[in-house]
Amino acid sequence: ATAATLPYAGGFGWISMVLVAQAHRRQGLATTLLAHCIEQLRRDGLVPVLDATPAGRTVYTPLGFRDGWAITRWRRADSRPALMPVVAANVEARLLRQEDWPRLLELDARAFGADRAPLLARLAARSAAFACVAERDGRLLGYLLGRNGRLATQIGPVVTEDAAAAAALVAHALARIDGPVLIDVVDRHSGFAELLADAGFAIERGYTRMALGAGAPFGDERLTLAIAGPELG
């Protein structure tokens, strides 16, 4: 059995990777590990936060975790034409450059609620073939990172509040990815979810962002189109 905590400087810490081998389930191991993670984060003065599956939510709610954002995982199983921007709107999506990082990190801190520069740098290295930014008239509108995986490529985080930029970012990335693709989209962006469905994506599962004793007050779901994944926030 395993569990992980990711402390962030924004006053909260992530609990993730609570996994138990099938032969050892229903022995209280997950509960024990979860309690240890909560204690560790509270000792550091951080509010425990996590992204729960529907089954996990039934476990976390009685412990005092409260609902925040609703998130849906979308999967595309095969290679298809890229998602096209809704409107051109003078939006340019291009590969991420080193000089983009100061503006990218400023935008991400507002979206996520904390500085996570080391994590984003790691994701950028794993998605170098498709990591990108969107601009209009030289102004950074948003960015997209991701990570390669054994079974699929995960797109996320995707951060922007501009609908045309969001579509352009994902179209840019999809054109450079082969094989299955996952993206965990914040449900408030329903228009973007419709575009994913049109591009051949299907719903795989839902998540609920939860915080212990608080309604997930961290970050800005208007800016967060897709999260980095339930393991990372």
Stockholm file with secondary structure:
# STOCKHOLM 1.0

chainA/1-233         ATAATLPYAGGFGWISMVLVAQAHRRQGLATTLLAHCIEQLRRDGLVPVLDATPAGRTVYTPLGFRDGWAITRWRRADSRPALMPVVAANVEARLLRQEDWPRLLELDARAFGADRAPLLARLAARSAAFACVAERDGRLLGYLLGRNGRLATQIGPVVTEDAAAAAALVAHALARIDGPVLIDVVDRHSGFAELLADAGFAIERGYTRMALGAGAPFGDERLTLAIAGPELG
#=GR chainA/1-233 SS CEEEEEECTTSEEEEEEEECCGGGCSSSHHHHHHHHHHHHHHHTTCEEEEEECHHHHHHHGGGTEEEEEEEEEEEECSCCCCCCCSCCTTCEEEECCGGGHHHHHHHHHHHHSSCCHHHHHHHHHHTTTTCEEEEETTEEEEEEEEECCSSCEEEEEEEESCHHHHHHHHHHHHTTCCSCEEEEEETTCHHHHHHHHHTTCEEEEEEEEEEETBSCCSSCTTTEEECSCTTTC
#=GC SS_cons         CEEEEEECTTSEEEEEEEECCGGGCSSSHHHHHHHHHHHHHHHTTCEEEEEECHHHHHHHGGGTEEEEEEEEEEEECSCCCCCCCSCCTTCEEEECCGGGHHHHHHHHHHHHSSCCHHHHHHHHHHTTTTCEEEEETTEEEEEEEEECCSSCEEEEEEEESCHHHHHHHHHHHHTTCCSCEEEEEETTCHHHHHHHHHTTCEEEEEEEEEEETBSCCSSCTTTEEECSCTTTC
//
